[in-house]
């Protein structure tokens, strides 16, 4: 499956949109967690976590990575600095 992603060096976590998470069959945690955001939006901030494997530009990230599920993202996936640092 292909989807659009945004590399955000200011984000400490990696996020996946709620819509894409549903399409991939992720099951949400029973109780949503608060996600700290620099810009607080009315619909942002609630989500859960799941593990996801990535392939970026043909390069497979060789481990499962915990991502946060969030509402109303500007792209399907926001790749944060922690994933960038872990994957080189």
ABEGO torsion letter per residue (X at the ends): XBBBBBBBAABABBBBBAAAAAAAGBBBBABBBBBBBABBBAABGBEBBBBBBBBBGGBBBABBBBBBBBBGBABABBBBAAAAAAAX
